[in-house]
Amino acid sequence: MGFDWSDAQGPAQKVDEELQEVRAHLVAGVSGGHDASMQPDDASSEALEEELGDLLFAVVNLCRKAGVHAALALDKANAKFVRRFTRIEALAHERNIDVGTAGVTVLDGLWDEVKRGEAR
């Protein structure tokens, strides 16, 4: 049919475009009086869902054009997250840190530590 990108650059640009649209919807949701403790109205939720779907579709196309199986890449990312978070829990236990109340800053620090340890 010919309606396809010639290389991975096209879908990479589309990912950027779709991410900008998602960000715009998130900002509109926040400026519209929504916060993390409030549920967005149905129209806002549906619009954001549509934009996130477009973003996911663009990412899948990027994977395809880059020669990467999207589902396998996602499975590996999930496994990496579980592996790292399990290590975070172990470090927190060793240091008497309560993961449930530690806060994002402390957990991000542990995450970065675990990630640096994997890079060696």
Residue, then its C-alpha position, 0 to 999 in steps of 0.5 A: m500500500g506504500f503508507d509506511w515510513s522508509d526507516a526508523q526516523g519517521p516513527a521516532q518523530k511520530v513518538d515525539e509528536e504523540l508524546q507532546e500531545v500526551r503532555a498537553h493533555l496532562v497539563a490541561g488536566v492539571s490546569g483544569g483542576h485535576d490532581a493525583s487525588m481526583q479522577p478526571d472527567d470522562a471526556s478528559s479521560e477518554a481524550l488522554e486514553e486516545e492520545l496514550g493509545d496513539l503514543l503506544f501505537a507510534v512506539v510499536n511502529l518504531c520498534r517494528k522499523a528498528g527491527v525490535h519485537a515490541a512485546l519482547a522489548l516490553d517483557k524485558a523491560n518489565a523483567k528489568f523493573v522487577r529485578r531492580f525493584t527487588r534489589i531496591e527492597a533488599l537494599a532498603h531492608e539492609r538499611n532499615i528503610d521502609v519502602g512504603t514510607a521512604g518517599v520518591t526521593v529516597l527510592d529514586g536514590l536507591w534505584d540509581e544505585v541499583k542501576r549503577g551497580e548493573a552497569r559495572 
